[in-house]
Amino acid sequence: MWRRRTTQPSSAHDLEGARVEVTPNPSLRWWLACTLLAAIGLILCTILLRRTLASRSPGGPGAFDLCSALFASTCDDALGDQRFWFGGVPLAGWGLVYFTGLSGLLFVARFVRGGFEPEALTSGTLLAVAGTAVGLALTVSAGLGWAPTCPLCLTVHGVNALLLLALRRAHPRSAAQQLRMVRAAWDWLRGSGAPATESARWTLVGHTSVALLAALVFQWVYVESALRGAQAARPPARAQIIAIYSESPRLALPVDGDDPHLGPLTAPVRLVVFESFRCSGCRRLSGTLSRLRDRFRDRLLIVYKHYPLSTTCNGRLARDLQPGACEVAWAAQAAHRQARFWAFYDALWASGMEALPESIAETARRANLDSTRFAADWQSESTKDRVAADIALGTRLKIPGTPAVFLDGRLVVPVSAEILETLIRYELGREKRGAAG
């Protein structure tokens, strides 16, 4: 792990001045970098998995939301998306198995004697290549809006890409030599290679041990996911929903006639939603809001508040999570000035949440807006100020992300059509009992 370097004397008289220097082995430094990155990946995947499993427990997520704390945006939309579950295991669980395998290979490469450090690092590099490819595909899908964005998940993908680079630097052999090692191992596994040596047998033992460790972690993740999935399949009891809701503090949310709203301002129950037009969870909620409006009519007021997750207009964010979200929010507020907010709202969700200027203009045309007035209001200071006021309110309330739904001042977590309907009926019943008393 350390290299010994001796300065050579230029003559016999210099022998007494010869000195010995001990310098760090460069490969050790890179191995330490690989180990640190793998540990970070393990920790982040553990946090994401814990949040995923907690969200499928009765009562919704109770685990700490690191994504919200770091990025002012929840990762729950992505974590709960069934497209990110494979073989009954969430993507965060696969990440935990993946980083466990990499960590095991790094341990084998450094501490297990037998001379198969190159083989272990080669296996780790191949595994990291596959993981980086998957991470790149997921990053592209999120960037194109095909899947919910999870900032913490993107951080894991970035850590994995750095890990791949560090593994390459830590490897004592060239890429060509690694390729020959892989070919030789493949030939040996097929029985067409040279007879197994003692070193080859120990290499097989090391890799088998790492594979067994990863399999044990996978088994635990699979069982936990199956148990939580069974719990999630059972709808929570009405009493449990109400108990969780009642424990949430009641906050003051100012509402007036200038807010985009459905239903009368005097309705006995008030539902306030903070949304972003670049949020896939908000898109799913839009159908729920429409059904609730049809079901409860004049007994329910639905109020819309803007909370775009973009640094263009939202100073709470450290990075731009939804590029173009502010421009779309300003456009929706401009539509509201023509009393066409909800027509624009429906047309925008139907269009696929595009934030390009030409797409927004086309949405305005489909919503039957006056194009000249819309263009003037879209970038007006008064429009931007109105959106900024909603953002300031959401920031004061410390909303965990979007969509954030408040029923009569209480934050509703988790949000689903069934839970919202249960709580609305509960609040209507309380109103009725209060009036009777």
Buried (B, 14 or more C-beta within 10 A) or exposed (E): EEEEEEEEEEEEEEEEEEEEEEEEEEBBBBBBBBBBBBBBBBBBBBBBBBBBBBBBBBBBBBBEBBBBEBBBBBBBBBBBBEEBBEEEBBBBBBBBBBBBBBBBBBBBBBEBEBEBBBBBBBBBBBBBEEBBEBBEEBBEBBEEBEBBBBBBBBBBBEBBBBBBBBBBEBBEBEEEEBEEBBEBBEEBEEEEBEEEEEEBEBBBBBBEBBBEBBEEBBEEBBEBBEEBBEEBEEEBEBEEBBEBBEEBEEBEBEEEEEBBBBBEEEBBBBBBBBBBBBBBBBBBBBEBBBEBBEEBEEBBBBBBBBBBBBBBBBEBBEEBBBBBBBBBBBBBBBBBBBEBBBBBBBBBBEEEBBBEEEBBBBBBEBBEBEEEEBBEBBEBEEBBEBBBBBBEBBBEBEBBBBBBBBBBEBBBBBBBBEBBBBBBBBBBEEBEEEEEE
